Amino acid sequence: MSLTTQRPAPPTVSTPASRGSTRGRPTRKRDRKGYKLFVLFTFPNLLLIAVFAYWPVIGNIYLSLTEWDMIAPTPLFVGIDNYTKLFGDPAFLRVLRLTLVWVVAIVGISLTAGLALACLFNRQSRGRAAVSALAFSPHILSGAAVAAIWLFIFDPNYGLSRALFGLFGADSPHWTTSSSWAMPALIIVSIWKGVGFVAIVYVAALQSMPADVLEAARLDGAGAWQTFRHITMPLLSPTTFFLLITQVISAFQSFDVIAMMTSGGPAGATTTLSWFIYQEGFKAFSAGTAAAGSMVMFVVLMGVTVFQMRFVEKKVHY
């Protein structure tokens, strides 16, 4: 009697190719579906950005190459004549110098004073919220309200300035009508309006600092100035970097205080680039020159931002 043994068949192992052949199609379908959903959700936002951001920039570039009084049906193409006229005009070069002084003064003093106020508020335990709100309140006021307040303060006959200078037996300067005092007056007003925002942002950054790092510095014998210089300032560098960019852009675009208080005068002493663009576009009705001026501002702001992102950010400690 013979017995036959039947061996079981070896198990089959699916190769990656066979698995891919069965799973590839559903994966591709899911990818296509995800891509369609991505396009569906992002297309409205991209359309809005294109219509309200990119298209105006392209239109402004073209307008800066034309001469148009906003009355003629079509602009006259003149190439780069508007740019040549601007940079060959001593008055425009003076506008650029005044704008540089304006931006450097406002940004530098605002960041320094804002940091000092933030350190003061951070040390204070009682009434911190009330004091912070009081310091921040000028920032939420409109430019017209701020200008009205300071026009009264600067009034040489009835304002607070007259009373303060009178305490020392001196006459109040003619702040807004003097070529020597108009720019400092506007810088004071702009700093008063914006320093509260800087202080509040710095306060938030100071309160979020790790307490153990500061305590370790004190235990190591570091003094207050050493702790501030080597610990606090590096930890505040991301906040300072953010404020530096936003304050530079805000200073370049300042318009309302200038318009309400001096209208660029006297004798052009407070004509910054933003006010120059307004004058050329809506008073001289030279749309091409105004567009060229706005492109100069765009290029300057882009250059300053790129410089900050490439060089200043290297010193930021995240």
Buried (B, 14 or more C-beta within 10 A) or exposed (E): EEEEEEEEEEEEEEEEEEEEEEEEEEEEEEEEEEEEEEEEEEEEEEEEEEEEEEEEEEEBBEBBBBBBEEEEEEBEEBEEBBBEBBEEEEEBEBBBEBBBEBBEBBBEBBBEBBBEBBBBBBEEEEEBEEBBEEBBEBBEEEBEBBBBBBBEBBBBEEBEBBEEBEEEEEEBBBBBBBEEBBBBBBBBBBBBBBBBBBBBBBBEBBEEBEEEEBEEBEEEEBEEEBBBEEBBEEBBBBBBBEBBBBBBBBBBEBEBBBBBBBBBBBEBBBBBBBBBBBBBBEEEEBBBBBBBBBBBBBEBBEEBBEEBEEEBBEEBEE
